Amino acid sequence: MPMPPPKPSTEGPRDRQVSAETHQMVRALQAHGPLSPEELAVRVGAPYWETGRYERALALAQSDGLIIRSADGRLSAV
């Protein structure tokens, strides 16, 4: 998966839903340890989310430094 885009210099307000989604991802990683992106998606119920929301929330969590990706592609909470 490509690296998330850099933050824009004038970032607009984020909606509450994406904030809740990123925090849900962090909690899942804290509870279950490092997971592949596919495993994390299942843990947080992303298959039931609106199309593109999981990818957006994951990219924002990574750009905010809440989640890191290891060399083997697994995700971990910081």
Contacts in CASP RR format, 6 or more apart in sequence:
PFRMAT RR
TARGET T0000
AUTHOR 0000-0000-0000
METHOD contacts of the structure
MODEL  1
MPMPPPKPSTEGPRDRQVSAETHQMVRALQAHGPLSPEELAVRVGAPYWE
TGRYERALALAQSDGLIIRSADGRLSAV
1 37 0 8 1.000
1 69 0 8 1.000
1 73 0 8 1.000
3 62 0 8 1.000
4 58 0 8 1.000
4 59 0 8 1.000
4 60 0 8 1.000
4 62 0 8 1.000
4 63 0 8 1.000
5 59 0 8 1.000
5 63 0 8 1.000
6 63 0 8 1.000
7 63 0 8 1.000
14 60 0 8 1.000
17 53 0 8 1.000
18 53 0 8 1.000
18 56 0 8 1.000
18 57 0 8 1.000
18 60 0 8 1.000
21 44 0 8 1.000
21 49 0 8 1.000
21 53 0 8 1.000
21 54 0 8 1.000
21 57 0 8 1.000
22 57 0 8 1.000
22 58 0 8 1.000
22 60 0 8 1.000
22 61 0 8 1.000
22 64 0 8 1.000
22 66 0 8 1.000
22 67 0 8 1.000
24 44 0 8 1.000
25 40 0 8 1.000
25 44 0 8 1.000
25 57 0 8 1.000
25 58 0 8 1.000
25 61 0 8 1.000
25 66 0 8 1.000
25 67 0 8 1.000
25 75 0 8 1.000
26 61 0 8 1.000
26 66 0 8 1.000
26 67 0 8 1.000
26 77 0 8 1.000
28 35 0 8 1.000
28 40 0 8 1.000
28 43 0 8 1.000
28 44 0 8 1.000
29 35 0 8 1.000
29 40 0 8 1.000
29 67 0 8 1.000
29 75 0 8 1.000
29 76 0 8 1.000
29 77 0 8 1.000
30 77 0 8 1.000
32 43 0 8 1.000
33 76 0 8 1.000
33 77 0 8 1.000
34 70 0 8 1.000
34 74 0 8 1.000
34 75 0 8 1.000
34 76 0 8 1.000
35 43 0 8 1.000
35 74 0 8 1.000
35 75 0 8 1.000
36 73 0 8 1.000
36 74 0 8 1.000
36 75 0 8 1.000
37 58 0 8 1.000
37 73 0 8 1.000
37 75 0 8 1.000
40 46 0 8 1.000
40 58 0 8 1.000
40 75 0 8 1.000
41 47 0 8 1.000
41 54 0 8 1.000
44 54 0 8 1.000
46 53 0 8 1.000
46 54 0 8 1.000
58 67 0 8 1.000
58 75 0 8 1.000
61 67 0 8 1.000
62 68 0 8 1.000
62 69 0 8 1.000
65 78 0 8 1.000
66 77 0 8 1.000
66 78 0 8 1.000
67 75 0 8 1.000
67 76 0 8 1.000
67 77 0 8 1.000
67 78 0 8 1.000
68 75 0 8 1.000
68 76 0 8 1.000
68 78 0 8 1.000
69 75 0 8 1.000
69 76 0 8 1.000
70 76 0 8 1.000
END
